[in-house]
Amino acid sequence: MSDRDGCWRCARARLCEAARRGDGQAAAAVEQAALLIGITTANLSLVLDPSLIVLGGALMTQAPSLVESVRRVASQILPTPIEIAPSALGKDATLWGSLLVATTEARQRLRPAGSGRAARPRPAEAVEEPSAGVLDL
């Protein structure tokens, strides 16, 4: 972990704690974050039409009320409601999601569907990069 990562983590924790204690500026900053995340969530929902959106990362862990605020914002934008839930994996959600994508990709490359044996590795230039929509808040 770099010093910069630690600095952001401390600042995020201090901001969330100040908002919980009733600091008006901190609460406004958290509400602004909820507004932007809610708008983004609504936009993604309109484009992708998922049945569930899971919000994960350290920010969601440190500010549980943020999820409810995001739901409120998204419900004002979306024509039909969508289920928005916090990740059960907490701040490690993106780590586990990345591991799942990597494991799935490795299995597909080593054992194609319908075959009982390992496949030959493809040349590096023919390998597509997996796409993952991971947003760590």
Secondary structure as GFF3:
##gff-version 3
##sequence-region A 1 137
A	DSSP	alpha_helix	3	21	.	.	.	ID=ss1
A	DSSP	alpha_helix	24	48	.	.	.	ID=ss2
A	DSSP	beta_strand	52	55	.	.	.	ID=ss3
A	DSSP	alpha_helix	58	62	.	.	.	ID=ss4
A	DSSP	alpha_helix	65	77	.	.	.	ID=ss5
A	DSSP	beta_strand	83	86	.	.	.	ID=ss6
A	DSSP	three_ten_helix	90	92	.	.	.	ID=ss7
A	DSSP	alpha_helix	93	110	.	.	.	ID=ss8
A	DSSP	three_ten_helix	124	126	.	.	.	ID=ss9
###
